[in-house]
Each structure stands twice: as C-alpha cells, then as structure tokens.
Amino acid sequence: MAYVHILINHVPIILAALGAAAAVASLVWRARTVWLYAVATLTLAGLSIYPVKWTGERAEDSMEDMWYVTRDAIHAHEEAGEVATWVLLAVGVVSAYAWWRATRWIRPADAPPVWLRALVVVGALAALGTTGYTAKLSDPILHYSPRLQHPPALGIPATIRNPGVDTMPLPEVPSDGR
C-alpha cells in the first residue's frame, strides 16, 4: 500500500493548489468560468483526500517495519494528514455547494454571495497550507531520514538538512584540501 500512497498522494495537493489559485483569481476577474473551475477543482480535491488517507494508514503498517524509518517521522506526518483530511473534506463540501449554486448563475444578480466566495477562498488557502505542510512532513520518513544520513564527499562542505533532527554527527573534512 505504500507504493499506492506514493502514487496518489500528490493529487489532492495539486488540486488544492490549482483550486486556491483559481479561487483567488475569481476574486480579481469575477468571471463565472474561473469560479466554476475553482469550486469544481476544490470539490475534486475534497473527494480525492480520503483514498490518500486510507492508503496512508495502510502504508504506515509496512513502513514501521523498515529499519530506516523513525516512528516520530511517521507520527508527525500522520497527525498533519489528519488535519489536512478534515480541512479538505470541509472545503470539498463547501465547494460542492458553491458549484451547485454556480450552475444556477445565469444573470449577474445570481452571482455567489460575498460570504460564500470568501469562505471558499479562505478554505482553499487553508487546504493548500495543510496539504503542503503534510507533504513537507513526509520528507523525514525517507528522503531525509536521520538513519540514512551519510558522510559528505571529501572537499564538499557539509550541510545539515534537518537541524535538530539529525542524530548522526557529520565527519570533519581535512583542512589541507585532501
């Protein structure tokens, strides 16, 4: 399941980013088509989050058995994913309602009310923030796992990728250039 999770976990992030951009753009241009795109995209983002969460919970079981994965990294990612799931589900419901209302938008007087536009924009930005943060917290699970840190090549200055997370001290590079 870890493989499936890695395959599909980008879908809600990308949809949230596109939906948030379109929602903000709809405030500027006030075009019906931009608004429809924003709410449709955010509705799809809300629908796509549960399969990602479900596969993530299954992936957790297999990843905990990997020697290079720390439980703290999985737990932080899981907790952030829980928040992102609820935010995206709420944004998806609000956007579905806004989409339904937008299908009845024929005259300028039928335009969505300001409170609904504001709710969608704020929700879209919250969805983008929570999904982005959750994605960032997945880095220490594998990409920057402290257990996978290796010494830098000679002559290349060492940098600390995750201050406060790295547990392995970096070797010293000889000062005479060798």
C-alpha positions in Angstrom: 0.0 0.0 0.0 3.0 2.3 0.5 3.5 2.4 -3.3 -0.1 3.3 -4.0 0.0 6.0 -1.3 3.1 7.5 -3.0 1.4 7.3 -6.4 -1.8 9.2 -5.4 -0.8 11.5 -2.5 0.0 14.3 -4.9 -3.5 14.5 -6.4 -5.2 16.5 -3.5 -2.1 18.7 -3.1 -2.1 19.7 -6.8 -5.9 20.1 -6.9 -5.8 22.3 -3.7 -3.0 24.4 -5.3 -4.9 24.8 -8.6 -8.2 25.4 -6.8 -6.7 28.0 -4.4 -5.1 29.9 -7.4 -8.4 29.8 -9.3 -10.4 30.9 -6.2 -8.1 33.9 -5.7 -8.2 34.7 -9.4 -12.0 34.6 -9.3 -11.9 37.4 -6.8 -9.9 39.5 -9.2 -11.7 38.7 -12.5 -15.2 37.8 -11.2 -15.6 35.5 -14.2 -18.1 32.7 -13.9 -15.8 30.2 -15.7 -12.9 30.9 -13.3 -15.3 30.5 -10.3 -16.7 27.2 -11.7 -13.2 25.9 -12.3 -12.2 26.8 -8.7 -15.1 25.2 -7.0 -15.0 22.1 -9.2 -11.3 21.6 -8.6 -11.7 22.1 -4.9 -14.6 19.6 -4.8 -12.5 17.1 -6.6 -9.7 17.8 -4.1 -12.1 17.0 -1.3 -13.1 13.8 -2.9 -9.5 12.7 -3.5 -8.3 13.1 0.0 -9.9 10.1 1.6 -8.2 7.5 -0.7 -4.9 9.1 0.1 -5.6 8.9 3.9 -6.8 5.3 3.6 -3.7 4.2 1.7 -1.5 6.2 4.1 -2.9 4.3 7.1 -2.2 1.0 5.3 1.3 2.2 4.3 2.1 3.1 7.9 1.9 -0.6 8.9 4.5 -1.6 6.3 6.8 1.4 6.7 7.1 0.9 10.5 8.9 -2.4 9.8 11.6 -0.6 7.7 14.9 -0.1 9.5 15.4 3.4 8.2 12.0 4.9 9.2 11.6 6.5 12.5 8.2 6.3 14.3 8.3 10.1 15.1 8.5 11.0 11.4 5.5 8.8 10.6 3.5 10.1 13.6 4.1 13.8 12.6 3.1 13.1 9.0 0.1 11.1 10.1 -1.1 13.9 12.5 -0.7 16.6 9.9 -2.5 14.3 7.4 -5.5 14.0 9.8 -5.8 17.8 9.9 -5.4 18.1 6.1 -8.1 15.5 5.6 -10.7 17.3 7.7 -9.8 20.7 6.1 -10.1 19.3 2.6 -13.3 17.4 3.3 -14.8 20.7 4.6 -13.6 22.7 1.7 -14.9 20.0 -0.7 -18.4 20.2 0.9 -18.5 24.0 0.8 -17.1 23.9 -2.8 -19.7 21.4 -3.9 -22.4 23.7 -2.5 -20.8 26.6 -4.3 -20.6 24.6 -7.5 -24.3 23.7 -7.2 -25.2 27.4 -6.8 -22.9 28.4 -9.7 -24.9 26.1 -12.0 -27.9 28.4 -11.4 -25.8 31.5 -12.0 -27.4 32.9 -15.2 -27.7 36.6 -14.5 -25.2 38.9 -12.7 -27.7 39.0 -9.8 -27.3 35.3 -9.4 -23.6 35.6 -8.6 -22.4 33.8 -5.5 -22.7 35.9 -2.3 -19.5 37.5 -0.9 -19.6 35.3 2.2 -19.5 32.1 0.0 -16.7 33.4 -2.1 -14.7 34.4 1.0 -15.4 31.0 2.6 -14.2 29.2 -0.5 -11.0 31.3 -0.8 -10.1 31.0 2.9 -10.8 27.3 2.8 -8.8 26.8 -0.3 -5.8 28.6 1.2 -6.2 26.5 4.4 -6.3 23.3 2.3 -3.2 24.4 0.4 -1.4 25.1 3.6 -2.3 21.9 5.4 -1.6 19.7 2.4 1.7 21.4 1.8 2.7 21.1 5.4 1.7 17.4 5.5 3.8 16.8 2.3 6.8 18.5 3.9 6.5 16.3 6.9 6.8 13.3 4.7 10.4 14.2 3.9 12.0 12.8 7.1 10.2 9.4 6.5 12.5 8.6 3.7 14.2 11.5 1.8 15.9 13.0 4.9 15.7 10.1 7.3 18.3 10.6 10.0 19.2 6.9 9.7 20.1 7.3 6.1 22.4 10.2 6.5 25.9 9.5 5.1 29.1 11.4 5.3 29.7 14.1 2.7 32.2 13.6 -0.1 35.7 15.0 0.6 36.1 18.6 -0.5 32.3 19.3 -0.4 31.2 21.4 2.5 28.7 19.5 4.8 25.3 21.0 5.4 22.8 19.9 7.9 19.5 19.1 6.1 17.2 18.9 9.2 18.6 20.9 12.1 17.5 19.3 15.4 16.5 16.0 13.7 19.9 14.7 12.5 21.2 12.2 15.1 24.4 11.2 13.3 27.4 13.6 13.6 28.9 14.6 10.3 32.6 13.8 9.8 35.2 16.5 9.7 36.7 17.4 6.4 40.5 17.7 6.4 41.5 21.4 6.2 44.5 20.8 3.9 42.2 20.1 0.9 42.7 16.4 0.7 
